[in-house]
Amino acid sequence: MEFITYEVTGPVGTITINRPKALNALNSQVLEELDAVLDSVDLDAVRCLILTGAGEKSFVAGADIGEMSTLSKAEGEAFGKKGNDVFLKLESFPIPVIAAVNGFALGGGCEISMSCDIRICSENAVFGQPEVGLGITPGFGGTQRLARLVGPGMAKQMIYSARNIKADEALRIGLVNAVYPIEELLPAAQKLAAAIAKNAPIAVRGCKKAINEGLEASSMAEAVAIEEKIFGDCFETEDQRYGMAFFLDKNKDKVKEPFKNK
Ligand code: CAA
């Protein structure tokens, strides 16, 4: 792969978008490589992913403006679909994905971070949907996910005005969960990923599915029915039996073993 690196340390995989000449902007090739790297993740071994950008300036500076500049209507729609398909794969990826946003997260960069389960960022991070300043709408899910994450009023203000916001404002409006000095960002993402990876993997995956699918349900009754099914499924796992037996065992000297993912 030319623009993506993938490293696995224990149960945590880190995907890095690495196209420094264009501040890690997403052209078709980057999207194809992202799609392929997700397909290559060993879901038996890896329990949490981190997505970040190479360098200390930019996470992802958007979709590639050069590539988009000559698209026809049909090609524009196809390019939007190409991004949306990869971002949907990321959003519904079986294990959690943490976006470690290390700088500019504009347009497609903000959009890819919003397809992740959790966003944390560096103090120099800048978020925004500048598309209307380029004569287009957000095209990789920005009109949908931003409104769901920060509410329609704030999303509309950001998208219509094309105003970028800094890390502290992103934190205030709930677009990110935490802000770190740049050198502490990846260690913080790794610490969070390790904490997630320690828990029962089937249960963690079930939580992701229940939250994502429940948010798309048409009523609370339908949403909690999704939860009930996933909750029930846990009782067929060794991890549930072990986790509860460990709690109920009053021997305080016993050391908790890693969950088996079974
Ligand atoms: N596409 C293509 N190339 C990009 C790019 C992008 N989105 N963002 C930056 N680059 C390139 C620049 O053209 C420049 O290349 P050259 O060195 O060959 O000239 C290089 O990256 C460095 O960028 P700058 O010189 O502009 O760096 P800067 O520090 O002065 O500014 C910036 C940084 C504010 C992020 C600025 O680059 C910028 O505004 N980039 C575009 C941001 C943007 O509008 N993103 C949204 C794209 S539209 C979109 O994403 C649609 C969608 O929803 C699918």
Boltz pocket constraint, residues with backbone or C-beta under 6 A from the ligand:
constraints:
  - pocket:
      binder: B
      contacts: [[A, 20], [A, 21], [A, 22], [A, 23], [A, 25], [A, 26], [A, 61], [A, 62], [A, 63], [A, 64], [A, 65], [A, 66], [A, 83], [A, 104], [A, 106], [A, 107], [A, 108], [A, 109], [A, 111], [A, 130], [A, 131], [A, 134], [A, 137], [A, 138], [A, 139], [A, 140], [A, 142]]
      max_distance: 6.0
